[in-house]
Amino acid sequence: MALFELLGGEETTAVHLTESFAMLPASSVSGLYFSHPDSLYFGVGKIEKDQVEDYAKRKGMELRTVERWLAPILNY
C-alpha cells in the first residue's frame, strides 16, 4: 500500500494515483522540496540571439514564438 493511500490522500484531495504513480487528474501537481540554510542560488544569465535561433530550430518552432516565451531573459 502506498504512503499516499495510508495517509488518506485520495479521499482528502480527490487525486488518484495510477499503477505507475502518475497523478490523476493530470493537472495535479506535487513535489518534494528540500532546503538548507547554507544553500546558495544563482541567476541564469541573459541569452543571445544565436542561442535562441538554435533552440527554435531544434524545437521546430518559429523564432517569434520562442522570443516571446524567452523575452525576460533575452540579451537583445
C-alpha positions in Angstrom: 0.0 0.0 0.0 1.4 3.4 -1.0 2.0 6.1 1.6 -0.5 8.3 -0.2 -3.2 5.7 0.4 -2.1 5.2 4.0 -2.5 8.9 4.7 -6.0 9.0 3.1 -4.7 11.1 0.2 -7.3 10.2 -2.3 -10.3 10.9 0.0 -8.7 14.2 1.1 -7.5 15.5 -2.2 -9.7 13.8 -4.9 -6.4 12.9 -6.6 -5.9 9.3 -7.7 -2.5 7.6 -8.3 -2.2 5.2 -11.2 -0.2 1.9 -11.0 2.8 3.8 -12.3 2.2 6.6 -9.7 1.0 9.2 -12.2 -1.4 11.6 -10.6 -5.0 12.0 -12.0 -6.4 14.4 -12.8 -3.4 15.3 -14.9 -3.5 18.9 -13.7 -2.5 17.7 -10.2 0.9 18.9 -9.1 3.2 17.5 -6.4 6.8 17.8 -5.5 9.4 17.3 -2.8 11.2 20.5 -1.8 14.5 20.4 0.1 16.3 23.4 1.5 19.3 24.2 3.7 20.2 27.5 5.4 23.6 27.4 3.8 22.2 26.9 0.3 23.4 29.2 -2.5 21.4 30.2 -5.6 22.4 31.7 -8.9 20.7 33.6 -11.6 20.6 32.4 -15.2 22.3 35.0 -17.4 20.8 36.6 -20.5 20.9 34.6 -23.7 22.0 35.8 -27.1 20.2 35.6 -30.5 22.3 32.8 -31.8 21.2 30.6 -28.8 17.5 31.5 -29.4 17.8 30.7 -33.1 19.4 27.4 -32.4 16.8 26.5 -29.8 13.9 27.4 -32.1 15.5 25.3 -34.9 15.9 22.3 -32.6 12.4 22.6 -31.4 10.9 23.2 -34.8 9.3 26.4 -33.6 9.0 29.9 -35.1 11.6 32.3 -33.9 9.0 34.9 -32.9 7.2 32.4 -30.7 10.4 31.4 -28.9 11.5 35.1 -28.5 8.1 35.9 -26.9 8.4 33.0 -24.4 12.0 33.8 -23.6 11.6 37.6 -23.6 12.6 38.2 -20.0 16.0 36.5 -20.5 16.9 37.8 -23.9 20.1 39.9 -24.2 19.0 41.8 -27.4 
